[in-house]
Amino acid sequence: MPVLIAAFAYLLGSLVAGILYSRALGQDIRDRDLPGGSGTVRQYGRLAGLAVTLADMLKAVLALWLTSLVAPDLTWLAAFFVVLGHCYPVFFRFRGGVGIAPFMGALLVVAPITILGIFGMGLVIIPLYKATLQARLKLNAVPVATLIVVPLGVLLALRYGGLPELLAGAAAMTIRTIHLMLAPPVRPGLSGDAASSETNA
Protein backbone atom coordinates (compact mmCIF):
# COMPACT_ATOMS: atom_id res chain seq x y z
CA MET A 1 0.00 0.00 0.00
CA PRO A 2 2.70 2.63 0.81
CA VAL A 3 4.37 2.05 -2.57
CA LEU A 4 1.07 2.43 -4.41
CA ILE A 5 0.21 5.62 -2.55
CA ALA A 6 3.67 7.10 -3.15
CA ALA A 7 3.55 6.24 -6.87
CA PHE A 8 0.01 7.57 -7.31
CA ALA A 9 0.76 10.83 -5.48
CA TYR A 10 4.02 11.34 -7.35
CA LEU A 11 2.45 10.78 -10.78
CA LEU A 12 -0.43 13.07 -9.89
CA GLY A 13 1.99 15.71 -8.68
CA SER A 14 3.93 15.42 -11.94
CA LEU A 15 0.96 16.88 -13.82
CA VAL A 16 2.27 20.42 -13.48
CA ALA A 17 -0.50 22.78 -14.55
CA GLY A 18 1.79 25.64 -15.59
CA ILE A 19 3.69 23.42 -18.00
CA LEU A 20 0.49 21.91 -19.38
CA TYR A 21 -0.99 25.37 -19.89
CA SER A 22 2.06 26.71 -21.68
CA ARG A 23 2.32 23.57 -23.82
CA ALA A 24 -1.29 24.10 -24.89
CA LEU A 25 -0.14 27.48 -26.21
CA GLY A 26 2.74 25.89 -28.08
CA GLN A 27 5.33 27.15 -25.58
CA ASP A 28 7.21 25.98 -22.52
CA ILE A 29 7.05 28.38 -19.59
CA ARG A 30 10.27 26.88 -18.23
CA ASP A 31 12.19 28.62 -21.01
CA ARG A 32 11.50 31.87 -19.14
CA ASP A 33 10.26 31.08 -15.65
CA LEU A 34 9.22 28.45 -13.15
CA PRO A 35 5.82 26.88 -13.88
CA GLY A 36 4.09 27.79 -10.62
CA GLY A 37 1.31 30.27 -10.10
CA SER A 38 3.53 33.35 -9.77
CA GLY A 39 5.58 32.42 -12.83
CA THR A 40 2.37 31.92 -14.79
CA VAL A 41 1.10 35.32 -13.66
CA ARG A 42 4.29 36.95 -14.93
CA GLN A 43 4.16 35.17 -18.27
CA TYR A 44 0.44 34.84 -19.02
CA GLY A 45 -1.49 37.08 -16.64
CA ARG A 46 -3.41 36.85 -13.39
CA LEU A 47 -6.32 34.75 -14.62
CA ALA A 48 -4.00 32.07 -15.99
CA GLY A 49 -1.95 32.20 -12.79
CA LEU A 50 -5.04 31.71 -10.65
CA ALA A 51 -6.20 28.78 -12.77
CA VAL A 52 -2.78 27.13 -12.58
CA THR A 53 -2.57 27.62 -8.82
CA LEU A 54 -6.02 26.12 -8.27
CA ALA A 55 -5.25 23.16 -10.54
CA ASP A 56 -2.00 22.43 -8.70
CA MET A 57 -3.79 22.69 -5.36
CA LEU A 58 -6.58 20.39 -6.50
CA LYS A 59 -4.23 17.59 -7.51
CA ALA A 60 -2.87 17.58 -3.96
CA VAL A 61 -6.37 17.74 -2.51
CA LEU A 62 -7.26 14.68 -4.60
CA ALA A 63 -4.11 12.79 -3.55
CA LEU A 64 -4.64 13.47 0.17
CA TRP A 65 -8.38 12.90 0.10
CA LEU A 66 -8.11 9.52 -1.62
CA THR A 67 -5.28 8.49 0.68
CA SER A 68 -7.34 9.48 3.72
CA LEU A 69 -10.05 7.09 2.55
CA VAL A 70 -7.84 4.02 2.08
CA ALA A 71 -4.90 4.63 4.42
CA PRO A 72 -5.40 7.66 6.69
CA ASP A 73 -2.15 7.00 8.52
CA LEU A 74 -0.23 7.54 5.25
CA THR A 75 -1.48 10.99 4.29
CA TRP A 76 1.98 12.35 5.14
CA LEU A 77 3.45 10.05 2.47
CA ALA A 78 1.00 11.33 -0.12
CA ALA A 79 1.85 14.91 0.88
CA PHE A 80 5.56 14.33 0.36
CA PHE A 81 5.24 12.66 -3.02
CA VAL A 82 2.60 14.93 -4.52
CA VAL A 83 4.82 17.93 -3.75
CA LEU A 84 7.95 16.10 -4.90
CA GLY A 85 6.23 15.21 -8.17
CA HIS A 86 5.41 18.86 -8.76
CA CYS A 87 9.01 19.86 -8.07
CA TYR A 88 10.54 17.04 -10.13
CA PRO A 89 7.85 15.90 -12.60
CA VAL A 90 8.62 12.63 -14.34
CA PHE A 91 6.59 13.72 -17.38
CA PHE A 92 8.63 16.90 -17.91
CA ARG A 93 12.27 15.89 -17.43
CA PHE A 94 12.15 16.49 -13.67
CA ARG A 95 12.03 20.30 -14.02
CA GLY A 96 9.04 21.68 -12.14
CA GLY A 97 8.12 24.35 -9.63
CA VAL A 98 8.81 24.94 -5.96
CA GLY A 99 5.69 23.15 -4.75
CA ILE A 100 3.80 25.88 -2.91
CA ALA A 101 0.38 25.22 -4.46
CA PRO A 102 0.37 21.44 -3.94
CA PHE A 103 1.74 21.96 -0.43
CA MET A 104 -1.19 24.25 0.33
CA GLY A 105 -3.63 21.81 -1.24
CA ALA A 106 -2.29 18.92 0.82
CA LEU A 107 -2.63 20.80 4.10
CA LEU A 108 -6.04 22.10 3.13
CA VAL A 109 -7.36 18.54 3.43
CA VAL A 110 -5.86 17.65 6.81
CA ALA A 111 -5.21 21.00 8.53
CA PRO A 112 -7.07 23.98 7.02
CA ILE A 113 -6.38 26.30 9.97
CA THR A 114 -2.66 25.56 9.79
CA ILE A 115 -2.39 26.30 6.08
CA LEU A 116 -4.43 29.49 6.38
CA GLY A 117 -2.02 30.67 9.07
CA ILE A 118 0.98 29.80 6.91
CA PHE A 119 -0.56 31.57 3.93
CA GLY A 120 -1.20 34.65 6.04
CA MET A 121 2.41 34.72 7.25
CA GLY A 122 3.61 34.43 3.68
CA LEU A 123 1.52 37.43 2.67
CA VAL A 124 3.30 39.45 5.35
CA ILE A 125 6.85 38.13 4.99
CA ILE A 126 7.20 38.27 1.19
CA PRO A 127 6.46 42.00 0.71
CA LEU A 128 8.38 42.85 3.88
CA TYR A 129 11.45 40.98 2.62
CA LYS A 130 11.17 42.60 -0.82
CA ALA A 131 11.02 46.04 0.75
CA THR A 132 13.94 45.56 3.16
CA LEU A 133 16.44 42.77 2.44
CA GLN A 134 16.05 41.51 -1.12
CA ALA A 135 18.25 44.17 -2.70
CA ARG A 136 21.02 43.40 -0.21
CA LEU A 137 20.81 39.60 -0.15
CA LYS A 138 20.10 39.17 -3.89
CA LEU A 139 17.85 36.18 -3.17
CA ASN A 140 14.33 35.91 -4.50
CA ALA A 141 11.42 36.19 -2.10
CA VAL A 142 9.65 32.84 -2.42
CA PRO A 143 12.54 30.52 -1.46
CA VAL A 144 13.50 32.81 1.41
CA ALA A 145 9.90 33.03 2.63
CA THR A 146 9.63 29.26 2.46
CA LEU A 147 12.60 28.82 4.78
CA ILE A 148 11.12 31.34 7.24
CA VAL A 149 7.46 30.38 7.14
CA VAL A 150 7.79 26.61 7.42
CA PRO A 151 9.36 26.64 10.94
CA LEU A 152 6.62 29.03 12.06
CA GLY A 153 4.09 26.72 10.45
CA VAL A 154 5.33 23.90 12.65
CA LEU A 155 4.11 25.83 15.70
CA LEU A 156 0.69 26.19 14.11
CA ALA A 157 0.61 22.50 13.21
CA LEU A 158 1.42 21.49 16.77
CA ARG A 159 -1.69 23.32 17.90
CA TYR A 160 -4.11 22.83 15.01
CA GLY A 161 -2.95 19.58 13.41
CA GLY A 162 -1.28 18.52 10.18
CA LEU A 163 2.29 18.29 11.51
CA PRO A 164 3.28 15.04 9.69
CA GLU A 165 1.91 16.34 6.40
CA LEU A 166 3.48 19.76 6.92
CA LEU A 167 6.91 18.27 7.59
CA ALA A 168 6.63 15.87 4.66
CA GLY A 169 5.54 18.52 2.18
CA ALA A 170 8.07 21.00 3.53
CA ALA A 171 10.85 18.44 3.13
CA ALA A 172 10.08 18.10 -0.58
CA MET A 173 9.87 21.89 -0.99
CA THR A 174 13.12 22.39 0.90
CA ILE A 175 14.94 20.01 -1.42
CA ARG A 176 13.76 22.02 -4.41
CA THR A 177 14.38 25.39 -2.75
CA ILE A 178 17.97 24.53 -1.84
CA HIS A 179 18.48 23.15 -5.35
CA LEU A 180 17.32 26.43 -6.87
CA MET A 181 19.28 28.61 -4.46
CA LEU A 182 22.55 26.71 -4.88
CA ALA A 183 22.32 25.84 -8.54
CA PRO A 184 19.71 27.89 -10.40
CA PRO A 185 19.24 26.39 -13.86
CA VAL A 186 20.85 28.45 -16.60
CA ARG A 187 20.34 27.25 -20.15
CA PRO A 188 21.82 28.47 -23.43
CA GLY A 189 19.78 31.23 -24.99
CA LEU A 190 18.50 32.68 -21.73
CA SER A 191 19.50 36.15 -20.68
CA GLY A 192 20.74 36.63 -17.13
CA ASP A 193 17.42 38.17 -16.08
CA ALA A 194 15.40 35.35 -17.59
CA ALA A 195 17.60 32.71 -16.03
CA SER A 196 17.54 34.28 -12.61
CA SER A 197 13.76 34.56 -12.73
CA GLU A 198 13.59 30.79 -12.46
CA THR A 199 14.24 31.06 -8.75
CA ASN A 200 11.30 33.41 -8.31
CA ALA A 201 8.26 31.12 -8.22
N, C-alpha and C positions, 0 to 999 in steps of 0.2 A: 504493500500500500504506500509507504513513504516514497518509493521510487516512482510510482505512477503519479502521485501528487506532485512531486518535484518536476517530472517531465511535462505534465500537463500545464503547470503554472509557468514553467520556463517557456514553453512553446507559445502559450497565450501572451506572455509578456513580450515575446519577440515580434509580435504584430504591432510595430511602432507606428502610431497613427500619423505622425508628422512625415515619415518617410513614405507611407502609403499615399498620403495626400499629395505630396510633391511629385511622386511617380505618376499619379493620375493626371498631372499637368505636364508630363513629359520632362520633368526635372528631377534633381536629387538635392534636397535641402542641405544635405551634408557637404555639398560643394562650397557652401557659404556659411553654414551655421549648424548648431546642434538641432536635432529634430523634436525638441520638446515644445511646450506651449509658448514660452517666451521667444524661442527662435522662430517659431511659426508666425507669431505676431510681427516680428521684425521683417520677415520675408514676404508674408502674404496678408497681413492685416489682423485686426482684433477678432473678427468673426471666425476666421479660420483658426486662429490660436485658441479661441474658446472651444471650438468643436474638437480640436486635437486634444486639448487638455481633458475634456469630458470623456472622449473615447479612451484615452489612456487610463483614466481613473476607473472607467467601467470595466475594463478587462481585469483589473485587480479586484474590483468588487465581485465580479463573477468567479474568479479563482478562489477568493476567500469564502464566499458564500457556499459554493459547491463543496469546498473542503470542510466547512463547518457542518455540513449535512452528513458526510460520510466518515470524517475523522476529525472531530472538533479539537482534539489534542494536537493536531498537526497544522493548525492554521499559521503558525509561525514559519513552518517550512514553505508553505504556499506564498507567504509574504516575501520571504527571501528570494525565491526563484522567480516570482512574477516581476519583481524589481530588477533582478539580475538579467532576466531576459530582455527587459527594456533597455538596460545599459549595454548589453552585449548580445544583440539579436542574432540568432543563428541564421535567419532568413536574409540578413543584410550585412554579411561579412563582419559581424560582431562589432559594428560601429553604431551605437545608439545614443540615447540621451543620458541625463544624470539620474533620472528615476523619481523625480519629485511627484509627478501626477499619479503613477501607480502606487507609490508609497502612501500618498494621501488616500487613494481609493481603498487600499488594504486596511488602513486603520479606521476608515469610515465604517467598515463592517463590524469590527470588534471593539472599537473605542472611539466613538464619535466626539466625545468631549475632549479627549486627548488631542485628536488631530485638529479640532477647531482651535485649541489653545496654541498648538504649534504653528498653525497657519497665521494666527494673530500675531505671534512673536515675529514670524518672518516678515509680516507687513510693516513691523516697526523697525526691525534690524536692518533690512536691505536698504531702505532709503537713508537711514541714519549712517550706515557704513559708506554709502555712495557720497554723502555730503561731507564726511569727515576724513576717512582713512583711505578710500580707494585710490586717490591720486598719489598718495605717498607709498602705499604698499604694492600698487600695480597688479592687484589680484581682483578678478571679477567677483561680483557680489554674491551670486548664487552659491558657488562652492564654499565661500567664507561663511555665509549665513547658515549653510548646512552644518558646518563644523561647530557653530555656536548654538544653533537651535536644538539640535538633537540631544545634547546633554541636558538642556533645560526640559526637553520633552520627556526625558526619563523621569523627572520629578513629577510631571503630570501623570505619566503612566502608572507610577507607583500608587497614586491616589485614585485615579479614575479607570485604570485597567488598560490592557493592550501592551504591557511591557514586553512579552516575548516577541510579538509581531513588530513592535517598534524597533527593538534591537536587531531583529533579523533583517527588516527592510533597511534600517540605517547601515547595517554592515555592508549590504550590497551597494548602497549609495556611496558609502565611504570609499570602497574600492575604486569606484568610477571617479569620484571626486579627486582622490589622490592621483590617480592615473592622469587625469586632465591637468592637474596643477603641476605635476612633475614632468609630464611629457605631452604637452598639448599637440595634437596631430597637425602637422604642417605638410601639405601636399603640393607638388609642382603645379604652378598656375594660379595659386592663391596669393593675393597680396598679404602683407603683414597684418593689416587690419582685419581682413577676412579670416585669416587663419586664427588670429587671436580671439575672434568672436566665438570660436567653437567652445571656449571655456565659459561662455556667458549664458548657458541655458541649462 
